[in-house]
Amino acid sequence: MNNKKASIKDLIRKRNALLKKFEQYSDFARGSITSVCSTCNRAGCICENKTPARAYRLTYKDSQQKTRTVYVPRNRLPKIKRLIANYTKARDVIEQLIETNIELFKKETHI
């Protein structure tokens, strides 16, 4: 029985470590970045002779699963890329937390 308690303590320590790790990624956003090239399409405009302007957009689903699009200024592109990377890391930590909590629940049930 002492072995079971040690296991529970280990699982609690693991859960606490994962929660601390999750705090590192608390600044996150879900979605994907798209690059869009566009010209104004007016006949005779100087856009026709230039390279099309590049714009960036973040596309994501809101809580009602409706697709939303947000313009991303070029100078803010590194920030939004970091937020999206943090989302992936946070999601991985959450999955580990779920597994740990289930193991902890199973151990506590057998006490």
Short mmCIF file of the C-alpha atoms (twelve columns), coordinates in Angstrom:
data_MODEL
# 
_entry.id   MODEL 
# 
loop_
_atom_site.group_PDB 
_atom_site.id 
_atom_site.type_symbol 
_atom_site.label_atom_id 
_atom_site.label_alt_id 
_atom_site.label_comp_id 
_atom_site.label_asym_id 
_atom_site.label_seq_id 
_atom_site.Cartn_x 
_atom_site.Cartn_y 
_atom_site.Cartn_z 
_atom_site.pdbx_PDB_model_num 
ATOM 1   C CA . MET A 1   0.000   0.000  0.000   1 
ATOM 2   C CA . ASN A 2   2.927   2.324  0.675   1 
ATOM 3   C CA . ASN A 3   4.008   1.747  -2.940  1 
ATOM 4   C CA . LYS A 4   0.625   3.054  -4.170  1 
ATOM 5   C CA . LYS A 5   1.009   6.241  -2.125  1 
ATOM 6   C CA . ALA A 6   4.488   6.807  -3.556  1 
ATOM 7   C CA . SER A 7   2.991   6.443  -7.038  1 
ATOM 8   C CA . ILE A 8   0.303   8.960  -6.238  1 
ATOM 9   C CA . LYS A 9   2.915   11.392 -4.932  1 
ATOM 10  C CA . ASP A 10  4.938   10.932 -8.123  1 
ATOM 11  C CA . LEU A 11  1.858   11.584 -10.245 1 
ATOM 12  C CA . ILE A 12  1.012   14.709 -8.247  1 
ATOM 13  C CA . ARG A 13  4.590   15.964 -8.695  1 
ATOM 14  C CA . LYS A 14  4.366   15.247 -12.418 1 
ATOM 15  C CA . ARG A 15  1.037   17.104 -12.651 1 
ATOM 16  C CA . ASN A 16  2.466   20.113 -10.799 1 
ATOM 17  C CA . ALA A 17  5.499   20.157 -13.108 1 
ATOM 18  C CA . LEU A 18  3.210   20.048 -16.152 1 
ATOM 19  C CA . LEU A 19  1.112   22.903 -14.775 1 
ATOM 20  C CA . LYS A 20  4.277   24.979 -14.348 1 
ATOM 21  C CA . LYS A 21  5.309   24.118 -17.885 1 
ATOM 22  C CA . PHE A 22  1.863   25.159 -19.143 1 
ATOM 23  C CA . GLU A 23  2.375   28.622 -17.635 1 
ATOM 24  C CA . GLN A 24  5.283   29.159 -20.064 1 
ATOM 25  C CA . TYR A 25  2.883   28.832 -23.000 1 
ATOM 26  C CA . SER A 26  -0.062  30.790 -21.595 1 
ATOM 27  C CA . ASP A 27  0.308   33.429 -24.331 1 
ATOM 28  C CA . PHE A 28  -1.097  31.562 -27.348 1 
ATOM 29  C CA . ALA A 29  -3.440  31.759 -30.307 1 
ATOM 30  C CA . ARG A 30  -5.033  29.122 -32.513 1 
ATOM 31  C CA . GLY A 31  -5.189  29.420 -36.268 1 
ATOM 32  C CA . SER A 32  -3.114  29.522 -39.394 1 
ATOM 33  C CA . ILE A 33  -1.352  32.292 -41.266 1 
ATOM 34  C CA . THR A 34  -1.926  32.816 -44.960 1 
ATOM 35  C CA . SER A 35  -0.075  35.078 -47.301 1 
ATOM 36  C CA . VAL A 36  -2.195  36.850 -49.883 1 
ATOM 37  C CA . CYS A 37  -0.978  38.690 -52.963 1 
ATOM 38  C CA . SER A 38  -3.272  41.269 -54.417 1 
ATOM 39  C CA . THR A 39  -3.536  44.123 -56.839 1 
ATOM 40  C CA . CYS A 40  -6.365  46.589 -57.158 1 
ATOM 41  C CA . ASN A 41  -7.485  45.267 -60.614 1 
ATOM 42  C CA . ARG A 42  -8.229  48.744 -61.972 1 
ATOM 43  C CA . ALA A 43  -7.391  49.124 -65.648 1 
ATOM 44  C CA . GLY A 44  -4.218  51.135 -66.197 1 
ATOM 45  C CA . CYS A 45  -3.280  51.277 -62.503 1 
ATOM 46  C CA . ILE A 46  0.404   51.261 -61.537 1 
ATOM 47  C CA . CYS A 47  -0.295  48.034 -59.600 1 
ATOM 48  C CA . GLU A 48  -0.176  46.171 -62.908 1 
ATOM 49  C CA . ASN A 49  3.499   47.066 -63.347 1 
ATOM 50  C CA . LYS A 50  4.548   46.365 -59.758 1 
ATOM 51  C CA . THR A 51  4.977   43.158 -57.857 1 
ATOM 52  C CA . PRO A 52  1.690   42.500 -56.034 1 
ATOM 53  C CA . ALA A 53  1.627   43.552 -52.379 1 
ATOM 54  C CA . ARG A 54  1.824   40.783 -49.819 1 
ATOM 55  C CA . ALA A 55  -0.642  40.774 -46.956 1 
ATOM 56  C CA . TYR A 56  -0.871  38.306 -44.094 1 
ATOM 57  C CA . ARG A 57  -3.981  37.008 -42.400 1 
ATOM 58  C CA . LEU A 58  -4.702  34.845 -39.393 1 
ATOM 59  C CA . THR A 59  -7.620  32.481 -39.939 1 
ATOM 60  C CA . TYR A 60  -9.230  30.682 -37.012 1 
ATOM 61  C CA . LYS A 61  -12.542 29.215 -35.800 1 
ATOM 62  C CA . ASP A 62  -14.405 30.996 -33.009 1 
ATOM 63  C CA . SER A 63  -16.395 29.288 -30.241 1 
ATOM 64  C CA . GLN A 64  -19.378 28.800 -32.598 1 
ATOM 65  C CA . GLN A 65  -17.047 27.208 -35.190 1 
ATOM 66  C CA . LYS A 66  -17.399 30.200 -37.486 1 
ATOM 67  C CA . THR A 67  -14.298 31.010 -39.520 1 
ATOM 68  C CA . ARG A 68  -12.754 34.353 -38.640 1 
ATOM 69  C CA . THR A 69  -9.984  36.249 -40.387 1 
ATOM 70  C CA . VAL A 70  -7.735  38.901 -38.875 1 
ATOM 71  C CA . TYR A 71  -5.293  41.086 -40.784 1 
ATOM 72  C CA . VAL A 72  -1.714  40.683 -39.533 1 
ATOM 73  C CA . PRO A 73  0.638   43.609 -40.188 1 
ATOM 74  C CA . ARG A 74  4.016   42.524 -41.510 1 
ATOM 75  C CA . ASN A 75  5.825   43.832 -38.422 1 
ATOM 76  C CA . ARG A 76  3.554   41.685 -36.160 1 
ATOM 77  C CA . LEU A 77  4.116   38.462 -38.129 1 
ATOM 78  C CA . PRO A 78  6.851   37.071 -35.791 1 
ATOM 79  C CA . LYS A 79  4.589   37.637 -32.754 1 
ATOM 80  C CA . ILE A 80  1.601   35.759 -34.220 1 
ATOM 81  C CA . LYS A 81  3.876   32.912 -35.358 1 
ATOM 82  C CA . ARG A 82  5.174   32.613 -31.778 1 
ATOM 83  C CA . LEU A 83  1.595   32.604 -30.418 1 
ATOM 84  C CA . ILE A 84  0.620   29.792 -32.789 1 
ATOM 85  C CA . ALA A 85  3.737   27.784 -31.845 1 
ATOM 86  C CA . ASN A 86  2.853   28.270 -28.164 1 
ATOM 87  C CA . TYR A 87  -0.642  26.927 -28.844 1 
ATOM 88  C CA . THR A 88  0.830   23.687 -30.198 1 
ATOM 89  C CA . LYS A 89  3.093   23.335 -27.157 1 
ATOM 90  C CA . ALA A 90  0.262   24.171 -24.738 1 
ATOM 91  C CA . ARG A 91  -1.993  21.599 -26.394 1 
ATOM 92  C CA . ASP A 92  0.724   18.933 -25.961 1 
ATOM 93  C CA . VAL A 93  1.085   19.795 -22.266 1 
ATOM 94  C CA . ILE A 94  -2.695  19.614 -21.826 1 
ATOM 95  C CA . GLU A 95  -2.726  16.119 -23.343 1 
ATOM 96  C CA . GLN A 96  -0.008  15.039 -20.894 1 
ATOM 97  C CA . LEU A 97  -1.997  16.571 -18.029 1 
ATOM 98  C CA . ILE A 98  -5.084  14.622 -19.066 1 
ATOM 99  C CA . GLU A 99  -3.150  11.344 -19.104 1 
ATOM 100 C CA . THR A 100 -1.580  12.120 -15.732 1 
ATOM 101 C CA . ASN A 101 -4.927  13.058 -14.174 1 
ATOM 102 C CA . ILE A 102 -6.504  9.835  -15.435 1 
ATOM 103 C CA . GLU A 103 -3.631  7.776  -14.000 1 
ATOM 104 C CA . LEU A 104 -3.967  9.660  -10.715 1 
ATOM 105 C CA . PHE A 105 -7.729  9.017  -10.675 1 
ATOM 106 C CA . LYS A 106 -7.169  5.299  -11.278 1 
ATOM 107 C CA . LYS A 107 -4.578  5.078  -8.483  1 
ATOM 108 C CA . GLU A 108 -6.818  6.975  -6.036  1 
ATOM 109 C CA . THR A 109 -9.749  4.708  -6.863  1 
ATOM 110 C CA . HIS A 110 -7.742  1.617  -5.796  1 
ATOM 111 C CA . ILE A 111 -6.800  2.961  -2.347  1 
# 
